[in-house]
Amino acid sequence: MIDDRIPSIGSHRGVPLHDHQNAARIQIVKAEIDFVHCLMDADTLAAYAADPAHSPESRHYAAARVEALWELAAVERRTRPPISLDRLRASTAGLASQCWRSPTHYCSDLDDVSRAAPRERPLE
């Protein structure tokens, strides 16, 4: 089976950083990951994960944090966040996939590219 994951050029807070980004873009991605790291509300994290205006890496991280909050609530027998995990997963589908990676924007081909940051140079 072929590995479809986007190659990583490093990580920040344990979040893999995607290849084909210049240094300025990597700084933006790191700042967005730092921002997500400070968020605690599942609704806010889910909305962030669904928004193509943010980097794929930070959106993936936000979705992972929502899933962790969901699991923690279940383990602690608390009310789970009112988030549809299916919707969350659908909104972040393709973000780490080479096959679904947008060649012209920092998002997946499943996203609304009008909200996503354009790439400096399209991927080949």
N, C-alpha and C positions, 0 to 999 in steps of 0.2 A: 504494500500500500504506500502511496506517495504522501509525503508530509506536506500539507497545504499551508502550514503556519507561515506567517510573515517572518523573515529572519530578524533577529534581534541584534542591535548594536551595543547593547548594555542594558542597564535597568536603573530605575529610580524608585526607591521605597518598595523594592521587590517587583515592580511593574516593568515588564519588558518594553524597551523602546524600539520602535520599528525602524527598519533601514530606509534608505533613500530620503533622508531629511537633513537639511543643513544645520549648522550649529545654532543659528537664531531660532529655527523651528524647534529644535530639541529643548531650548530654554523655555519656550512657550509650553511645550508638552510637560516639562518638569513642573512648571508653575501651576498648571492645571491639575496635575497629580497631587501636588501639595494642597491645593484648594479642596479637592475631593477628600483628601485625608482628614481635613478638619470638619467635614460635614458629618452630622450625626443622625439626621432625620431621614427615614426611609423614603418618604414621599419626595423630598428634595433630591435625594440621590437617584431615585428612579427617573425623575424628570430630567436630571442632568444626563443620565445614561442614554435617554431617548433623543437628545438634541444633537444633531449633526454639526452644530456650530462649534462643538468641543472636539478635542483630539480623540481619535479612536482609542488610544491607550488610556486616557483618563475616563472615557465612557465605559470601557471594559472594567476598569477598577471600580467605578461607581456601582456598576451592576453586581460585581463580586461582593461589594460591601453590603448591598441590599440583601443578597442571598444569605450572607453571614448573619445579618440582623434577623432575618426570617428564621434561620436555623436556631439561633440563640434563644429567640422567643419561644420556639417549640420546646427546646431542651429545658428552659426555665418555667415552662407551663404558663407563659404569659400570652396575652392576645397577640397574634401575629400582625405585622404591619398590613394595612389594607392595600396590598400591591398584588397585581396579577403577575406571578413569576413567568407565565407563558408570554405575556405581553412584554415583560422586561427582556426576556431572552430573544424575542422577535425583534425588539428595537436595537439589539446589539449583535444580531446575527451577521456574520460576515466581516466583523471588524478586525479579526486576526487572520483572515483567510486571503491567501494570495489570489485565489480564483475570483473572489468577490471584491477585491481591493480596487477602488476607483483609480484609474490611471491619471485623472486630471485634478482630483480633489482629495483632501485628507478625510476620507470617509469610506464607506463601503458602497458598492453599486446599488445596494438596496436602500440607501438613504436618499433624502432630498438634497441633491448637490447644491441647490441654490442657497442653502444655509451653511454649507461647509467651506472651509478655507481652501482656496485653489493652490495647487502645487506650483512651485516656481518653474519646474520643468515637468512635463508629462512623463509618466513611466513608459518604458518601451514594452 
